[in-house]
Amino acid sequence: MDTQTSKAQLRSRIRAARADRSLAEATPTSSSPVTTAGSVATAAWDLIREAPVRSLLAYAALPGEPDLDPALDEFLSAGGTVYLPVVTTVGQPLMFGQVTGSMASLKPQGRWGIREPAQDGELLTAAQLLSSAVGLDLIFVPALGFGADGARLGNGGGFYDRTFGPHGAVPLGSGPRVVGVCFAEELDLPGLVAEDWDLRIPAAVTDNGTHVFAD
């Protein structure tokens, strides 16, 4: 079995599990449910508060994805600055826009229905986002899961690899802290092997807190 086939099978399995999770959380069995997605947001907020964070890059969750909105809204209300990725052209690196209201104020955009900042505002390239003028302190990278060494399983579009990977527009190095986001059951995925262009992540926040990957 080749690497791409293995990744496709992992994506299919995890997406099905997330769909089941989303359905279960939509039909709570108690009067005061605590969702797993909320726990991921709590772990993200705990991480933000550990060190001075002035601005960060995150993402607006799709149904079934770990939802960081509560943590991001808390950060925004405290005066923090949040940037989100914007897909401008398929096959090209991501652009980035600043959130000027709450996360709930964002509207789905484009072919995938992802909530994005309005494109009538100024969009930044990856190089501009990581410049000293912006002063980005933290990057949250969404994933379907991770291998034991931080190999990331994305959705298959290659946007994060094309933007921040070793051969991307601006490879991540000694700049902002980089943290992945997934559910705890999506860690240590068997058989996940990173290619030389794939983005590797040093740690991830999950519903069980922060997990640091082996070197």
Number of C-alpha atoms within 10 A of each C-alpha: 5 6 13 12 10 14 18 13 12 20 18 12 12 15 16 13 14 17 14 13 16 18 13 12 16 10 9 12 9 7 6 7 10 11 15 19 22 17 20 26 23 21 20 25 18 15 17 19 10 8 10 9 17 18 22 25 23 21 24 22 15 13 11 17 20 27 24 24 19 19 20 26 17 13 20 19 12 10 11 14 19 24 23 21 25 23 18 14 9 10 11 14 22 23 21 22 22 21 19 15 13 14 21 11 12 16 12 15 15 11 7 9 10 18 21 24 26 17 13 7 11 11 21 18 18 19 14 15 20 18 12 10 8 14 16 21 18 22 20 20 20 24 19 25 27 30 21 18 20 25 22 26 25 20 17 13 10 19 19 22 23 21 22 22 20 17 15 20 18 19 18 19 11 7 15 17 16 20 21 25 32 22 23 19 13 19 22 16 19 12 12 21 20 17 10 10 15 21 25 24 22 16 19 27 28 25 21 14 17 19 16 15 18 10 7
